Amino acid sequence: MAKSVRIAVDIPLGIKAQFAEWMVPDHKVDDIGKFRCSLAISSDSVVEVTVNSGGDWLKLNQGSVLKGGCFYGFDIYVRPGDRVNFRTPTSGNRVLLLGRLDSVKDEG
């Protein structure tokens, strides 16, 4: 099976305050599959994701702190109608250095 990847959205870079959602509006999912999320932040922080427009926030990386200046990749499984967003619950501002969300349809 061939891999089918397309850019879904670039997450806006820059300062991210505590509990502030990173994308306005939430990214609405139009097809079943998964998003491959690529992140890098300026300083150590927990990062959370929602797929239901902020109804529930789930921690990435098993709740472990993401290290500042490091590259991370996560797969987030989604369905049509899901609304995806990210935030950091830790105090102090963080700078998002890299934020990409790619849609993966098929992977072989």
N, C-alpha and C positions, 0 to 999 in steps of 0.2 A: 504494500500500500504506500502510495506517495504521501509525502508530508505537505500539508496545506496550511501555511501561516500567513496571516495578514495583520498589518498594523491596525489595532483597534483604536488606541488613543495614546497620546503622549501626556503623561501626568504633568501639570504645570510645575516647573522647578521653582526653587526659592524658599524663603522662610516659611516654616509650618509651625503654628502655635499649638499649644496643648489643646487637645480635643477639637481642633479645627479640621473640617473635612477638606481633603486635598483637591477634590474636583467639584466644581459647581457648574452645572448640576451633576448629580450622580451619573455614571456611565450606564446607559440602559443596554442590556443584552438583547440581541435580535435573533440569536440562533443557539442551539444546544452545542456544547463542547467544553472547551476550557480556555482560560486566559493564562498566558505565560507572562508573569509579572517580573520585571527587572527593576531592582531598587538599589540605591546607594544614598546614605544620609551622612551628614557632616559629623555627627557625634553619636555616641552610644544611646540607643533608645529601643523600646518596644514599639512595634508597629502593628496596628489592627486593621482588619478588613471587614466590610459588611457586604452582603449580597442582597439585603432587603431594605435598602435605603435608610440604614441607621437603626433599624429595629433591633438588631443584634450585632454586636461587635466581637469578632474572633481574633485572637492573637496569631500572627504569623510566627514561624520558626519555633513552634511549640511553646510560645510565651517567653522564649529566651531573648535577651537583649541583642539587637543587631549592632554590630561594632561599627563605629564611625569610619568612613573612608574605605569600607569594604563593599564588594559587589555581591548581591544576593539575587537568586532566582527562585520563584515559587510558581506552582501550577494551582490555579483556582478553578474548580469545576462549576459551571454555570448552566442555567436554563433560560429559555426565552422569557423576557419580562423581569429577570433579576436586575437589580440596580446596585452597581458596585462602587465602592468608595474606600478610601484609606484615611487613617489618622494616627497620631501618636498620643497616648494617654499620659506620657511622662511630662513633668514640668520643665519649663525652659523651651526656648525656640530651637528647632532643628532646621537645617537647610537641606532640602531634597536636592541632591546632586545629579541623580539619574532616576527617571521614572517612566517606564514604558509598560504598556499593556498590549500584548499581541494575542490575537485570536488564533487558536490552533484547532483546525477541523479534523484532520486525519494525521496520524503519525504511524510510520511503519518501522 
